[in-house]
């Protein structure tokens, strides 16, 4: 069986959540260092999702999963060709 190559697409809502998280930490720390580390963490987590999209925690909705990355949850939807990042949630 040949596995299709999926791509990751961010919703506008997820992009805004990510930018709000980065903005908060930039202002709090007066530096972009932690935000850059978070961005790498999110990218690495999504690379894992690309390889094994159904390995993360299931939600109550079909095809929506939760990938835990440190104290954040990446909420995403799986379809045949696309993994859509719906939101990033700070779990603290």
C-alpha positions as CSV (number, residue, x, y, z in Angstrom):
1,X,0.0,0.0,0.0
2,X,1.4,3.4,-1.0
3,X,1.0,6.1,1.6
4,X,0.1,9.5,0.2
5,X,2.2,12.5,1.1
6,X,0.2,14.9,3.3
7,X,0.9,18.5,3.8
8,X,0.2,20.7,6.8
9,X,-2.1,23.7,6.5
10,X,-2.7,26.2,9.3
11,X,-6.1,27.8,9.7
12,X,-6.2,31.6,10.2
13,X,-7.4,31.0,13.8
14,X,-4.4,28.7,14.5
15,X,-2.0,31.2,13.0
16,X,-3.5,34.0,15.2
17,X,-3.2,31.7,18.3
18,X,0.4,31.0,17.5
19,X,1.2,34.7,17.0
20,X,-0.6,35.6,20.2
21,X,1.5,33.0,22.1
22,X,4.7,34.3,20.6
23,X,3.7,37.9,21.3
24,X,2.9,37.1,24.9
25,X,6.3,35.4,25.5
26,X,8.2,38.1,23.6
27,X,6.7,40.8,25.8
28,X,7.0,38.8,29.0
29,X,10.7,37.9,28.4
30,X,11.7,41.0,26.5
31,X,13.3,38.6,24.1
32,X,12.4,36.3,21.1
33,X,14.5,33.4,22.2
34,X,11.8,31.4,23.9
35,X,9.3,32.1,21.1
36,X,11.9,30.7,18.6
37,X,12.3,27.6,20.8
38,X,8.5,27.2,20.9
39,X,8.3,27.5,17.1
40,X,10.9,24.8,16.7
41,X,8.9,22.6,19.1
42,X,5.7,23.1,17.1
43,X,7.5,22.3,13.9
44,X,9.1,19.1,15.3
45,X,5.8,18.0,16.7
46,X,4.1,18.5,13.4
47,X,6.8,16.5,11.6
48,X,5.9,13.7,13.9
49,X,2.3,14.1,13.1
50,X,3.1,13.9,9.4
51,X,4.8,10.6,9.9
52,X,2.2,9.1,12.3
53,X,-0.9,11.3,12.1
54,X,-3.1,8.9,14.2
55,X,-0.6,8.4,17.0
56,X,-1.8,11.4,19.0
57,X,-4.6,11.6,21.5
58,X,-8.2,11.3,20.0
59,X,-10.7,14.0,20.7
60,X,-14.5,13.5,20.9
61,X,-14.8,14.5,17.2
62,X,-13.9,12.2,14.4
63,X,-10.6,12.9,12.7
64,X,-9.6,15.5,15.2
65,X,-6.6,14.8,17.3
66,X,-4.5,16.5,20.0
67,X,-0.7,16.5,19.9
68,X,0.9,17.4,23.1
69,X,4.0,19.6,22.8
70,X,5.4,20.6,26.2
71,X,2.5,22.4,27.9
72,X,0.7,23.1,24.6
73,X,-1.8,21.0,22.6
74,X,-1.7,21.2,18.8
75,X,-5.3,20.5,17.7
76,X,-5.5,19.2,14.2
77,X,-7.8,17.5,11.6
78,X,-6.8,14.6,9.4
79,X,-8.0,14.2,5.9
80,X,-6.6,12.1,3.0
81,X,-4.1,14.8,1.7
82,X,-4.0,17.5,4.4
83,X,-3.4,17.8,8.1
84,X,-5.1,21.0,9.1
85,X,-3.9,22.7,12.3
86,X,-7.0,24.1,13.9
87,X,-5.6,25.7,17.1
88,X,-2.8,25.7,19.6
89,X,-4.0,25.5,23.2
90,X,-1.9,26.4,26.3
91,X,-2.9,23.6,28.8
92,X,-1.7,25.4,31.9
